[in-house]
Amino acid sequence: MASKETFSKYPAFPDNIPTAAVPKISLRQILSRDPTVSKRLVDAGKEFGCFKVDLTDAIDGPVLCQGVERGFDLGKAFFDQDIETKKAYKLSHENVGYKQAGVLVITKERRDQVETCSVSRDDLAASRPDLPSVFDQQRLLLQGLVAQLGQLSHLAVYHLSEGLGLDYGVVSARHDPRDQSATMIRFLHNPPQRGPREELPSTEDPGSRAYLMGHSDGGTVTILFNVLGGLQLQRQQPDGSIEWQYIPPEPGCALIMVGDAFKSFTDGEVPSCVHRVIQPPGEQDRFDRYALGFFLKPANGASIGPVPRRGVTENGVNKASDYGEWAKNKNAALYNEMRQENVAI
Ligand SMILES: O=C(O)CCC(=O)C(=O)O
């Protein structure tokens, strides 16, 4: 994740607003493959649908942090271009390509406030010719970053699977890197609020000013890097009510969120992480907000649905269906209201 120096360029996340106590684990512990780590990650997954990883204490951590910093620079370089250049990278399967802000419906009056550019792992590896030049010129850097994030995501999936007693061989086979998949790296940009700051009446739900509406990710796990706040996690309270809680970004840390595909592997035992993005809190709302995400997805055509537990035969347990079809339906629902023309999902 971005370094302390990068964080110091922005106003700090306010210390007087409630945040979600998402558990943090170190990369060194994750690399140890210790079963107690698996259990801690499963507990975090069940309670929050996500956990933080401190990348600073393992040999590979600083290299990954540097790669992420450079990824943020590349994202900024892409978004700084004019809109026609950006739109030339057309949206294709599973939202690969450029999505301009304002094409998703949040409420009747409000559209999303995020532009995204998603580059698929397979397109990077296969030298897809129409990759935007900003990324084409840095293909090796991006391939390296995607490979590292891929490894981190697989480690997270390994621990979650082991901790739940899922047959990791089956989980792993559903992500065979030789198969095509929509695994991708995504760059995100929320322009800052311009003009006088609008204070929200205390009775108004800040979600009515959301930049990106509440959703869960369709894939297996997502690794997310932020510098400015705004990301919120949906939590169910003991009385059944829903509360949105900030997840404050931390220097040197990644956030790993469980996606719908992994939830299906566990037959719903571990929930996927429902999250949204709202205006960054306090003084942070004056700045452009950039984020970087890595989305690990099952291979196209891989089974989804419950994975057999150790000691349980697959017969009668696996209610799997095809991931590609399933993802297409999810995306079709999400993009139902897209106003943009030429969108092929
Ligand atoms: O901008 C962020 O921090 C989160 C982005 C996100 O939720 C997504 O791309 O699915």
The ligand as an SDF file (V2000), in Angstrom:
LIG
                    3D

 10  9  0  0  0  0  0  0  0  0999 V2000
  -12.9550    2.9580   -4.3230 O   0  0  0  0  0  0  0  0  0  0  0  0
  -12.9450    2.0850   -3.4490 C   0  0  0  0  0  0  0  0  0  0  0  0
  -12.3220    2.2300   -2.4020 O   0  0  0  0  0  0  0  0  0  0  0  0
  -13.7500    0.8010   -3.6140 C   0  0  0  0  0  0  0  0  0  0  0  0
  -14.0420    0.4210   -5.0380 C   0  0  0  0  0  0  0  0  0  0  0  0
  -15.0030   -0.7230   -5.1600 C   0  0  0  0  0  0  0  0  0  0  0  0
  -15.7620   -0.9860   -4.2710 O   0  0  0  0  0  0  0  0  0  0  0  0
  -15.0720   -1.5370   -6.3870 C   0  0  0  0  0  0  0  0  0  0  0  0
  -14.4000   -1.2480   -7.3840 O   0  0  0  0  0  0  0  0  0  0  0  0
  -15.8120   -2.5520   -6.3740 O   0  0  0  0  0  0  0  0  0  0  0  0
  1  2  2  0
  2  3  1  0
  2  4  1  0
  4  5  1  0
  5  6  1  0
  6  7  2  0
  6  8  1  0
  8  9  2  0
  8 10  1  0
M  END
$$$$
